[in-house]
Amino acid sequence: MTQAISTREGWSAFVSESLDKPIPITRAELDALSPGDRAMNREARKQFMIRGPVVNTAQFAAIETEILRRLMLNQYKSHGKLGVIVSGEPNIGKTTVSGHAKLPIGGAVSSGRRNTAVN
C-alpha cells in the first residue's frame, strides 16, 4: 500500500486490501532458503501479522451490526440522523470494526480526537 490512509482513496485501498496468508514452512525448509528469500519470507509473515487477520469476535459483530443498522435507518431520515460512538482502550480494533462495516462515502468515524473519513 503506497497511499496515505488519511485520504479517501488511501483509506478505501487500506480497508479493501487482502493479504495472502504465508505458507507455513518447516525449519529445514527455512534453513534451505537463501538469505534474500528468508528475508522476504520473514517480511511477508510480519506484514500479515501486522495488517492481516481480523478476529470476528461477538463484540466485533455486535458493533458492526449496530453501525449497519444505524446507516440503514439514516437513509430514510431527513434530519436528526443517528450516530454510533465506539470507545475503548487503544489497539482493540475500534477503527477496524468501523472500517469493516463498509461505511458509505461521506461516513465518518469519530474517536474523540479526530474525524476520519471512511471509504
C-alpha positions in Angstrom: 0.0 0.0 0.0 1.5 3.3 -1.1 -1.3 5.8 -0.4 -1.8 7.6 2.9 -4.8 6.3 4.8 -5.8 9.9 5.7 -7.2 10.3 2.1 -10.4 8.8 0.9 -8.6 6.8 -1.8 -5.9 5.6 0.7 -8.5 4.5 3.3 -10.5 2.7 0.6 -7.4 0.9 -0.6 -6.5 0.0 3.0 -9.8 -1.5 4.0 -10.2 -3.4 0.7 -6.7 -4.8 0.8 -6.4 -8.5 1.3 -3.2 -10.2 2.2 -2.4 -13.9 1.5 -1.6 -16.0 4.5 2.1 -17.0 4.2 2.6 -20.7 3.6 3.9 -22.5 6.7 7.3 -24.0 6.1 9.4 -26.3 8.2 12.6 -25.3 9.9 14.6 -27.4 7.4 12.9 -25.6 4.5 13.6 -22.2 6.2 17.3 -23.1 6.6 17.4 -24.1 2.9 16.3 -20.6 1.8 18.8 -18.1 0.6 19.3 -15.1 2.8 17.2 -13.0 0.4 14.4 -15.5 0.3 14.5 -15.9 4.1 14.2 -12.1 4.5 11.2 -12.0 2.0 9.5 -14.8 3.9 10.0 -13.0 7.3 8.7 -9.8 5.8 5.6 -11.5 4.4 4.9 -13.1 7.8 5.4 -9.8 9.6 3.1 -7.9 7.2 0.4 -10.5 7.5 0.5 -10.4 11.3 0.6 -6.6 11.4 -2.2 -6.0 8.8 -3.7 -9.3 8.1 -6.1 -11.2 10.3 -9.3 -9.7 11.8 -10.7 -11.8 14.5 -14.5 -11.6 14.2 -15.5 -11.7 17.9 -19.0 -11.4 19.3 -18.2 -7.8 20.2 -16.9 -7.0 16.7 -20.1 -8.5 15.2 -22.3 -6.5 17.6 -20.6 -3.2 16.8 -20.7 -3.9 13.0 -24.4 -4.8 13.2 -25.2 -1.6 15.1 -23.3 0.6 12.6 -25.0 -1.1 9.7 -28.4 -0.8 11.4 -27.9 3.0 12.0 -26.8 3.5 8.4 -29.9 1.8 7.2 -32.2 3.9 9.5 -30.4 7.1 8.4 -31.1 6.5 4.7 -34.8 7.5 5.3 -34.4 10.3 7.8 -34.4 13.9 6.6 -33.0 15.3 9.9 -31.7 14.1 13.3 -29.6 11.3 11.9 -28.4 8.6 14.3 -24.7 8.0 15.1 -22.6 5.5 16.9 -19.8 6.2 19.3 -17.2 3.4 19.5 -15.0 3.9 22.5 -12.4 1.7 24.3 -8.8 1.1 25.0 -6.1 1.8 22.4 -5.4 -1.0 19.9 -8.5 -3.1 20.4 -9.9 -2.6 16.9 -12.3 0.4 17.0 -11.2 1.8 13.7 -11.0 -1.7 12.2 -14.6 -2.6 13.1 -15.8 0.8 11.8 -14.0 0.4 8.5 -15.1 -3.3 8.2 -18.7 -2.1 8.3 -18.1 -0.6 4.8 -19.5 2.9 5.6 -20.7 4.8 2.5 -18.7 7.8 1.1 -19.0 10.7 3.5 -19.5 8.5 6.6 -17.2 9.4 9.4 -15.6 7.7 12.4 -15.1 9.7 15.5 -12.5 8.7 18.1 -12.9 11.8 20.2 -9.6 13.0 18.9 -10.2 13.2 15.2 -12.7 12.6 12.5 -11.5 10.2 9.8 -13.4 9.9 6.5 -14.2 6.3 5.8 -14.4 4.7 2.3 
